């Protein structure tokens, strides 16, 4: 089966968040799979920028919203915060142990995390709607994930993000945060290394 390669485009300066979201939607309107729900059903998220993405928009720096504050203890009890990663490009991945597409993308994310670390890229997970932390830790072990994840059993952390860029009902989802702590790109649905790599390369080349 051939992999679909996500396209990415720049949003003109001053276009604003609404236009950025509209451009993402233009790329994803025909794709309705790729997200999961806690009861195992596929969740179609067409109609939101964080729905399953066949296209990814990289917003112009002048149009990017600040990422919200994220801080707490990861699944291993270690302190972690998004602010502590300022100056790095951050891949923020939303996942759940109950989510089939999350399992499909986990190995690619770990591989890309290791390969891009020397380029100033860091990965941070948000483990959402896992009521049992043991299930989340088992997922991490199964995929040998080396990057930390903040537990979000109620989905409260996801509600801090602009809903046009991160639909809390669409999992998995991935955001790319630039070196100044702004949301540069939103990707809905399972992502592959091939699809995410050009987006990271674009954002990593930017001046901080």
N, C-alpha and C positions, 0 to 999 in steps of 0.2 A: 504494500500500500504506500502510495506517495505521500509524503508529509506536505502539508500546506504551509508555505512560508508567509509569515505575516509581513505586510508592508508597513513602512512608517514614513511619516511626512511631517514637515515643520508647519506649525500654525503661525500665521503672520502676527507680528508684534501688535499689541493693542486689541487683538481679536477677542480676548476675554475667555473666561472659563466656559461660557455657554457655547461659543463657537468651537472651542477645543473638543468639548463633549460631542458636538454635532458631527465633527469630522471623524471621531472614533466611531460613532454610530453608523456613518456612511460605510465604514469598512466592515461592520459586523452584522448589518441588518439581515443578511441571508443565512446566518449561522445561529442555530438554536440549541446546540448541545454544549457539553464541556463543563457543566457545573453540576454540583451534587447537593443533596440535602441530607440531614441527619438520618432520615429513615431509608436512605438508599435510592430514592427516586431521582431521576435526572431532572434538573431544574432549568428551564429555559429562561434566560434573562434578557432577551431581545427587548430593546426599548430603554436600556440604561447603558451608560458608557462603560460600565464594568461587566457587561454581559459577555458571553463567549466571543472572543475577538478573532476575527480573520484579518483585521488591520489594526495597527497601533499608531496613535498619534503622539509625536514628541512635541510638546508645547514650546513655543518661543519663551525664552527666559522671562521676558517682560509680562507674560500672561500667567505665570505659574503661581498657584496658591501655596501658602506655607503648609507644610505637614503639621498635623496636630501633635501635642505633647504625648509621648508614649514612654512610660518608665515603670519599672517594677522588677520583680524577680522572675527569672526565666524558669523553665520546667525543672531545672536542677537547683533552684534556689539562689542563683547568682544574680546580682544586681545588673540590670541592663537598661539602657535608655537610647532613644533615637537621637537625642541631643548629644550624647556621648560619641556619636558617629559623625558629627558635623565635620565637614572637610573631606569626607569620603562620599562616593556614590553608593547609595544604599538600595538594595533590592528587598522590598518588603513583601513577603509572600504570606497570604492568608490560606490556612489549610486546616483540615480536621482529619482525625484518624478514621472517621466513618465515611470519608469521601473517596470514592473510587478514582476520579480524575486526579486527586491529590497524590495518590499512590503512583499514578502513571507519570507524573512530572517530577517526583521527589529525587530520583537518581540523577536526572539531568540538572536539577537545581544544585545538588551537592557537587557535581562535577564542575559546573560553571563557577560555583563559589570558590573552589580551590584554584581554578585556572585564572580567575580574574583578581585574586587577592593582591597580586603584585602590581596591578593597575590601579589600586586605590578603590576597589569595589568591596563592599561588605554586604552580607546577607543577614536579614532579621526576619524571623517568622512570627506570625500571630496565629496561635492555635485556638481556633474558635469552636464553641459549642461542644467541647469534650467535657462532660461532667466528671468523668473518671480520669484523673491525671495519669494513672497507670497505663491507660490505653494510648495516651499521647506519647508517653515515654517509650512504649513498645514500638510505636511507629518510628520514632527517632532512631531507635536501635536497629530496626529492621532495614532502614535505608542509610544507616551510618551517617546521619546528618551531623555536621560539625558546627553549624551555626546555631545561635540561640533562638529560642522562641518564647514569646510572652504568652502565658495562658489567658484566654478570654472566654471562659465557659458560658457567659451570658450574651456574648456579642456586643458588650458595651463599648469596647475599644473601637470596633468598626463604625459605630455611630458617630465617632468624632470626625470622620472624613466626609468630604463633600459627596453626597449620594450620587451625583452625576459621574463621579470618578471611582467610587467604590460602593457597589450595592451589597449591603450586609447579607442579603439572601443568596448571593452568587458566589459559590466557593468551588474551586479555588479562584483566587484573584491575585494579581501581582502589581505593585506600584514601583516605579523607579523614582527615587528621591535624589535630587542633585546635591552638589557639595555645599550649597547654601541652605539646605533643609527644605527645599520646595519640591512639590510634586511635578515631575517632568513627564511622566508617561503612566498610562493605566492600561493594564492588560487583563481581560477577563477570560476565564477558562484555563484549562491546563496549557502550560507553555513548555516549549522544548528549548534546549540549548541553542539550536540553530535559529530559532525565532527571537530569542531574547538577546543573543550576543550583539547584533548590530545596533540595537537600541542602547545597550550599555556602552558600546564603543562610541556612539554619538555623544552621549551625555558625559562620558569620561573625558572626552577631548575638550570640553568647554572649560573656559577660565573660571576659577572660583571667585 
